[in-house]
Amino acid sequence: MIHTRSNEIRVSEIFGPTIQGEGVLIGLPTVFVRSGGCDYRCSWCDSLHAVDSNYRHEWQTMSTEEVWQEIVRLSGGEAVMVSLSGGNPAIQPLGDLIGRGHEKGYRFALETQGSVARDWFAALDVLVLSPKPPSSGMETDWEALDDCLRSAGNKPQTVLKFVVFDEADYAYAMTAAARHPHLPVYLQPGNHTPPPAEEADAPIDIDGVMERMRWLVDRVVADRWFEARVLPQLHVLIWGNRRGV
């Protein structure tokens, strides 16, 4: 795990505004702060350039104020949703940034696998917990996920989001959702052609992604899992594997 000083954020990229491509905020104009570093190595990771330490030379170590000023520049000073992503953004010191933005009316969403809990989760507007299914090759620490929920408390809008590639992933999502029946559930088909870290616009098998999307819709309906929302990765449908959009 990569640690930074209390006032330094390891940043892979900051971009936008563009639309949020997935989950509870899909379609919403957003500025993205993608942090560098992760405590996971998912087999199908679609942002290896922000995960693998081999690419840390491309990351910047920025102060909270520097990150904030870049958000302001990109948004033109207009309050917008800010997505904190990664990598795993939970390993970065983002509490002061959230407080700084809230003073100006900005809102903050964070997506994490739920492996690291932070007390500043309670300051978020939206918390997306996305534990990784069997196809990722990772093991879920359910106690750590529960710690994330306790840290968030009742403040942020909290949801579960699952990437689904196959039957084992689907069964995992159902089991995980049953542990927290009060949380909304979002399912998305996995992208089986993720970009290599060195390619910013790698080819993508859209037909294959959509075939998995149709299978997932049919599966949810057949099981009468009517609480689940099935959504695509909208940015993948529009831009493929391109970065910064």
Secondary structure, 3 states (H helix, E strand, C coil): CCCCCCCEEEEEEEEEEEECCCHHHCCCEEEEEEECCCCCCCCCCCCHHHCCHHHHHHCEEEEHHHHHHHHHHHHCCCCCEEEEECCCHHHCCCHHHHHHHHCCCCEEEEEECCCCCCHHHHHCCEEEECCCCHHHCCCCCHHHHHHHHHHHCCCCEEEEEEEECCHHHHHHHHHHHHHCCCCCEEEEECCCCCCCCCCCCCCCCHHHHHHHHHHHHHHHHHCCCCCEEECCCHHHHHHCCCCCC
